[in-house]
């Protein structure tokens, strides 16, 4: 008995110490695993094209991913950080205002006069409201500044996770075998099914939700920049958030289109409106093409994952949170359905 207690104590100490040591890297490892699973089909095709050279395919795919992250994604992230800082500064100082509407709106047929009056009233009322509640908004502004400050650390973690994912690509079969062996000790009868379900869910959320949201936000950010909007990065970040939680970025792009028609000439306004209009419905076009299986995870679960992931792990958690919760949800539902099916089969046999 004493030997058993000592062994269990040493095992518990080893597990605790191991978790303590890897705790700073958990976010990087989880995100790297998600990327490896999500991009595995592309990796397999690329390796086949390169004649089975897995390491070369992994290096090439990692370089492409890094180019995407360091290029457009970094530009979008830095723009969003600047926008958050400016917004937090105006919020803390009580200087947050909606600009007055241009007089040209009055000349628009049908909606011109009502829109002008609504815009002018919102601009006037917001000034007075913000001035009264500015002292209470300062703590919120501090939180926003903290999020902006953590964005740099989140970016470094994201870059490291892309590199780690590249190292995992060549060892995909070994990792799958290890995962299957681990699950077989927990759910022996359903280990294969649960592993396939987890991989399919990761790919569905990463490609069909996160991936499309990122593409939509990047294209929207380009349109906002071309329109000359000062807070283009912040608006693109809002499009990203709304797209991830399945609300859609159209509610951000529609006011921008209205503003474009008040500030730009007709040719530029038409071109930007067409571009942003296509971007706003892009998710409805791409999701049926990208998602190989229907995602049954409720939008509330994804929303909780976005909020909890961001609060717990910063910018990287914004992407990891909904994926982890979606996998947990799908596995739990599959487990419950399996138990119910087994109980029903047993009841039929007893009869």
Secondary structure by P-SEA (a helix, b strand, c coil): caaaaaaaaaaaaaaaaaaaaaccaaaaaaaaaaaaaaaaaaaaaaaaaaccaaaaaaaaaaaaaaaaaacaaaaaaaaaaaaaaaaaaaaaacccccccccccccccccaaaaaaaaaaaaaaaaaaaaaaacccaaaaaaaaaaaaaaaaaaaaaaaaaaaaaaaaccaaaaaaaaaaaaaaacccccaaaaaaaaaaaaaaaacccaaaaaaaaaaaaaaaaaacccaaaaaaaaaaaaaaacccaaaaaaaaaaaaaacccaaaaaaaaaaaaaaaacccccccccccccccccaaaaaaaaaaaaaccccccaaaaaaaaaaaaaaaaaaaaaaaaaaaaaaaaac
